[in-house]
Amino acid sequence: MSLTIPAASATLEDEQLFFEAVRDVRESTRETRALAWQSAANGKDRARLKANAATDATLGASDEPVAFLRLDLDDGDTYYVGEHGVSDADNERVVLSWKAPAILRLRGASHHDRRGVARQRNYRTEPINRIRDIDDVVLAELARQVAELRTSDAQIVSSDTFLQSELARTRSPEMQTIVRTIQAAQADVIAAPHDTLLVVQGGPGTGKTAIALHRVAALLFGPLRDVTNNEVLVVGPNATFLKYISRVLPELGEENVVQRDIGHLMATTVTPDVVERPAAARLKGDARMVEVLARALSDRIRPLRESVEFTFDDVSWRVTLTPQDVAEIIDEVDRTPYAVGRARFRELLESEIATDARRRQKADGRWTNRSATPRPRPTDVESLVERVWPQLTPAAFLRDLFGSVERLLSAAGSTLGADEVGLLRRQAAPKLSEQQWSKEDLPLLDHVAIEMTGEAETYAHIVVDEVQDLSPMQLLALRRRSRHGAMTIVGDIAQSTGHWARDSWTDIVDLLASPLPTRRVDLEYGYRVPRAVMELAARLLPEAAPGIVAPTIVRDVENATRLHPVGTADDQFARAVEVVREHSSKGLFVGVVCPDGGRNRLEDAFRDARIQWNDADKGGLASAINVVSPGASKGLEFDAVVVVDPETIVQAGPHGLRMLYIALTRTTGYLDVVHVAGSLPRLLAEGGATQEPARVSPTSASGADGPTEAAPALPDVPVPARTESPTAQDEDRPDASAARARPRSRGGSVRERTVALNAENVLELLAEVAPAHLWQEILEEVAARIADES
Ligand SMILES: Nc1ncnc2c1ncn2[C@@H]1O[C@H](COP(=O)(O)OP(=O)(O)OP(=O)(O)O)[C@@H](O)[C@H]1O
């Protein structure tokens, strides 16, 4: 049966008939394949065909809708696009896979750049294969409306109801695919040429991770179709993140892509169990360590000080090698890779001994053509090789190096200063199995392992997420694994923290040293974080990451942001647990970001409240409540996020503001910030000069320690320039009372409280923008205008 594509004027009913016909074709293909196993030539083929037929990844599941998009081109061509392609009986494609390079190119079309696309028709579907809704975008018409109504691009994205309903869905411990709602700019990144070092910079929630993973699937379908999945590598920052993203590629049909966190990528089996001092941690990540390690490895090859003699069975003479002889052999051998050099050294040594032995044999006059050359005892040779070129494991080598000032000084040469040598020095454990290692040792062990053997697993394409934090040594480990330099690296400079926090991409690109062209893409739109939340978080940017602008947000969530001032530091934990309970009772997926110092008290508060929680720093997320440290929250997202003690997060390290920015931007829905009244971080409290005010729910504005659940549902009120609500403590401070007006009534009816709170906020805004002597006139003018309007 050959299928007729419905005309451009097709109605939903016409489209439904077509969908059904395509499904019939697909299911009959599935049946044909299922039957094929019966006629297979042998048992092995039969088993394979049978297994394939049951879960035929190239066809998709039998309840999968056949398409989600139709593209009508100016030249009259029409393409249906599905999660999987479908061909008719004549092997003509009737539905194309979203992964096809040509389709991704067309999905990159917009009203600015139509690429020959006249209309995009999106289908919302429901089980099984039923079209519920159609949304047509006629690009020329859209361009006209944009020009006439002066609509911004962000407004267009915000009004995309299909996208908005996807973004509003509740989240889970596993990241989801975005195949159906890939946006134009995202499609271009996904389909960017393979032979590049592609740098993707984007703020929180701009879709970097999602795009990078979809790009892997598209590359394996297109330019990399001839490489096997396990020649593509995806690298993330830690085990929890890896687990969070790990189902995306299998969902996209790519089962065997290698996915590793940066620690487990390294060629070593040691488990880090100590934390370095910051200066040592930074030094160990420094690319200068490459020179130091090379010198240290070369130092392990020691010329002899005295001659060695080799004895032979059945002959009385000996062969003597002088230090000079051995030095000449060493000079002949390449020292890298170390283990290969060692084997070669042994070969040349044996050959030198054999030549000398034969010479002596001839001199004895006992030699005939058939005489075997006397051989030295292998143990004697091995003992010389071991003295000159010792066999080493990377761990033994590094332990010996860091454990000896003498070795360190020699390896440091003029590369490191004496103080830096001091930073590297540490006590060597008597037994290698007892040696302790840090995270920063892993790339060094990896480097040494590869320098020793010359062998590293390489990949046709490498995707690296959260790349902005990697040390030079980690970046070099990635570079070594890249076959031709084709990589996709994604990150956000404003979220760069750790010992190698950066303000630009320059050194990352330089260290990866890809021979391929570098291409950089900046993502503009933020799809995760609600507008009010980003407005609050962006107040940190001028100091956290000067020059970086927050993404343009395309979604709003009502009552997204609440501040919870409490009386004392200890009160924060009980309040956080209350807020968590409120969200979790609504079935939301909750993340609690808490600084390390408060972790125990938070856990005690959970225990006291008899609430179960999951420690997300231990390698995975649970579906209800997750407690996570600010650093480990990077890359994750939750329906509701409770940030506890933001000031301590800011003070905890040199990039505290960035840490707080990361923590605040993990939510897809609700953000609650629990803090001690009067100690909200300055930038959040003051508001940035260029930021619009965030909104805060009256629940928190009603005063410190007020029970959040019991608060009446009131309309949101804007957060004034200073976002804290007045507290009992504030009342005592003379300057606080001068700066802000107070609501006259704190109790009373819902109506009275609404009026009081709004009045308070209007007055605060007024105090921000107008000198006090004009207030009277301004308020009279406002009252007059309201009277006119009503
Ligand atoms: N086109 C899209 N359609 C549907 N959902 C999308 C789209 N783009 C992004 N998202 C969603 O937005 C959220 C944020 O995406 P993602 O985690 O990839 O952002 P990110 O840039 O990596 O963020 P961060 O820097 O915070 O790690 C995810 O839930 C993702 O599924």
PDBQT file of the ligand as one rigid body, heavy atoms in Angstrom, charges set to zero:
ROOT
HETATM    1  N1  LIG A 801      12.832  22.854  23.667  1.00  0.00    +0.000 N 
HETATM    2  C1  LIG A 801      12.514  22.398  24.860  1.00  0.00    +0.000 A 
HETATM    3  N2  LIG A 801      11.353  21.743  25.053  1.00  0.00    +0.000 NA
HETATM    4  C2  LIG A 801      11.006  21.277  26.270  1.00  0.00    +0.000 A 
HETATM    5  N3  LIG A 801      11.767  21.388  27.350  1.00  0.00    +0.000 NA
HETATM    6  C3  LIG A 801      12.944  22.027  27.215  1.00  0.00    +0.000 A 
HETATM    7  C4  LIG A 801      13.369  22.568  25.971  1.00  0.00    +0.000 A 
HETATM    8  N4  LIG A 801      14.581  23.130  26.168  1.00  0.00    +0.000 NA
HETATM    9  C5  LIG A 801      14.892  22.963  27.456  1.00  0.00    +0.000 A 
HETATM   10  N5  LIG A 801      13.914  22.303  28.089  1.00  0.00    +0.000 N 
HETATM   11  C6  LIG A 801      13.848  21.922  29.499  1.00  0.00    +0.000 C 
HETATM   12  O1  LIG A 801      14.418  22.939  30.285  1.00  0.00    +0.000 OA
HETATM   13  C7  LIG A 801      15.068  22.381  31.409  1.00  0.00    +0.000 C 
HETATM   14  C8  LIG A 801      16.480  22.878  31.469  1.00  0.00    +0.000 C 
HETATM   15  O2  LIG A 801      17.246  22.241  30.504  1.00  0.00    +0.000 OA
HETATM   16  P1  LIG A 801      18.740  21.810  30.780  1.00  0.00    +0.000 P 
HETATM   17  O3  LIG A 801      18.856  21.100  32.078  1.00  0.00    +0.000 OA
HETATM   18  O4  LIG A 801      19.238  21.137  29.568  1.00  0.00    +0.000 OA
HETATM   19  O5  LIG A 801      19.390  23.254  30.942  1.00  0.00    +0.000 OA
HETATM   20  P2  LIG A 801      20.905  23.633  31.197  1.00  0.00    +0.000 P 
HETATM   21  O6  LIG A 801      21.194  24.772  30.301  1.00  0.00    +0.000 OA
HETATM   22  O7  LIG A 801      21.776  22.439  31.084  1.00  0.00    +0.000 OA
HETATM   23  O8  LIG A 801      20.826  24.153  32.688  1.00  0.00    +0.000 OA
HETATM   24  P3  LIG A 801      21.961  24.287  33.828  1.00  0.00    +0.000 P 
HETATM   25  O9  LIG A 801      22.998  25.252  33.341  1.00  0.00    +0.000 OA
HETATM   26  O10 LIG A 801      21.221  24.824  34.979  1.00  0.00    +0.000 OA
HETATM   27  O11 LIG A 801      22.494  22.921  34.039  1.00  0.00    +0.000 OA
HETATM   28  C9  LIG A 801      14.966  20.873  31.267  1.00  0.00    +0.000 C 
HETATM   29  O12 LIG A 801      13.865  20.411  32.009  1.00  0.00    +0.000 OA
HETATM   30  C10 LIG A 801      14.693  20.685  29.795  1.00  0.00    +0.000 C 
HETATM   31  O13 LIG A 801      13.994  19.508  29.536  1.00  0.00    +0.000 OA
ENDROOT
TORSDOF 0
